[in-house]
Amino acid sequence: MIASTTPPSTSIDKNNLLRLLNGNNEMMDTVLREIFQNIPASLTEINSSIKNNDYLGVITFAPRVKSAFFMLGEPQLALTFQAIEDSARMGEMSEVKYRFETVFHETMVKINLIQEVA
């Protein structure tokens, strides 16, 4: 079981994000706004899916969070959400619940800190 102990970041890898967006600063602002709206909404959907034992919901929303954290330069959180997705695909919902509960608070702290400095 993976329990992340990564301290919250207070910055994002804007250079990486700019590379992904071919240097388009305006697009970066748009992508960041979408990410900051998408992650909390996706976390809510994942939580609801776990409560309903709905693995399809988890495998729909976990990749969105994973991709957002890769773009933000937070690979540890991205890999944790990959593990959540993988566990859901294997039908291991108790593992999904454990991993999600373990990382939920850290995820919200990081997204709030990153949003403040972005």
C-alpha positions as CSV (number, residue, x, y, z in Angstrom):
1,M,0.0,0.0,0.0
2,I,1.3,3.4,-1.0
3,A,1.0,6.2,1.6
4,S,2.3,9.4,0.2
5,T,4.3,11.5,2.6
6,T,5.4,14.1,0.1
7,P,5.3,17.6,1.6
8,P,2.9,20.0,-0.1
9,S,4.4,21.9,-3.1
10,T,4.0,25.6,-3.3
11,S,4.9,25.9,-6.9
12,I,4.2,24.2,-10.2
13,D,6.6,23.4,-13.0
14,K,5.3,26.1,-15.4
15,N,8.1,25.3,-17.8
16,N,6.9,21.8,-18.2
17,L,3.4,23.0,-18.6
18,L,4.5,25.6,-21.2
19,R,6.4,22.9,-23.1
20,L,3.2,20.7,-23.1
21,L,1.3,23.7,-24.5
22,N,4.0,24.8,-27.1
23,G,4.8,27.9,-25.2
24,N,1.3,29.3,-25.2
25,N,0.9,31.4,-22.0
26,E,-2.7,32.2,-22.6
27,M,-3.5,28.6,-23.0
28,M,-1.6,27.8,-19.8
29,D,-3.8,30.2,-17.8
30,T,-6.9,28.5,-19.3
31,V,-5.5,25.0,-18.6
32,L,-4.7,26.0,-15.0
33,R,-8.2,27.3,-14.4
34,E,-9.7,24.1,-15.7
35,I,-7.3,22.0,-13.6
36,F,-8.3,24.0,-10.5
37,Q,-12.0,23.4,-11.2
38,N,-11.6,19.8,-12.4
39,I,-9.6,18.3,-9.5
40,P,-12.0,19.1,-6.7
41,A,-15.0,18.0,-8.9
42,S,-13.2,14.8,-9.9
43,L,-12.3,14.1,-6.2
44,T,-16.0,14.5,-5.3
45,E,-17.0,12.0,-8.1
46,I,-14.3,9.5,-7.0
47,N,-15.5,9.7,-3.4
48,S,-19.1,9.2,-4.5
49,S,-18.1,6.3,-6.7
50,I,-16.3,4.6,-3.8
51,K,-19.4,5.0,-1.6
52,N,-21.5,3.4,-4.3
53,N,-18.9,0.7,-5.0
54,D,-18.8,2.0,-8.6
55,Y,-15.5,1.1,-10.1
56,L,-16.5,2.6,-13.5
57,G,-16.8,6.0,-11.8
58,V,-13.4,5.7,-10.3
59,I,-11.8,4.7,-13.6
60,T,-13.5,7.6,-15.3
61,F,-12.3,10.3,-12.8
62,A,-9.0,9.1,-11.4
63,P,-7.2,9.5,-14.8
64,R,-8.4,13.2,-14.9
65,V,-6.7,13.8,-11.5
66,K,-3.7,11.8,-12.5
67,S,-3.2,13.8,-15.8
68,A,-3.7,17.1,-14.0
69,F,-1.0,16.3,-11.4
70,F,1.4,15.2,-14.1
71,M,0.9,18.5,-15.9
72,L,1.4,20.4,-12.6
73,G,4.7,18.6,-12.0
74,E,3.4,16.5,-9.1
75,P,4.4,13.0,-10.2
76,Q,4.0,11.4,-6.8
77,L,0.3,12.3,-6.6
78,A,-0.2,11.4,-10.2
79,L,1.2,8.0,-9.6
80,T,-1.0,7.5,-6.6
81,F,-4.1,8.3,-8.7
82,Q,-2.7,5.8,-11.3
83,A,-2.6,3.2,-8.5
84,I,-6.2,4.1,-7.5
85,E,-7.3,3.7,-11.2
86,D,-5.4,0.3,-11.4
87,S,-7.0,-1.0,-8.2
88,A,-10.5,0.0,-9.5
89,R,-9.8,-1.8,-12.8
90,M,-9.0,-5.0,-10.8
91,G,-12.1,-4.6,-8.8
92,E,-10.2,-4.0,-5.6
93,M,-12.6,-1.3,-4.2
94,S,-11.3,-1.7,-0.6
95,E,-7.8,-0.8,-1.9
96,V,-9.3,2.1,-3.9
97,K,-11.0,3.4,-0.8
98,Y,-7.8,3.0,1.3
99,R,-5.6,4.8,-1.2
100,F,-8.1,7.6,-1.8
101,E,-8.7,8.2,1.9
102,T,-4.9,8.2,2.4
103,V,-4.2,10.9,-0.3
104,F,-7.4,13.0,-0.2
105,H,-6.3,15.6,2.3
106,E,-2.8,15.9,0.8
107,T,-4.4,16.4,-2.6
108,M,-6.6,19.2,-1.4
109,V,-3.8,20.9,0.4
110,K,-1.5,20.7,-2.7
111,I,-4.1,22.0,-5.1
112,N,-5.0,24.9,-2.8
113,L,-1.3,25.8,-2.3
114,I,-0.5,25.6,-6.0
115,Q,-3.6,27.6,-6.9
116,E,-2.5,30.4,-4.5
117,V,0.8,30.8,-6.2
118,A,-0.1,30.1,-9.8
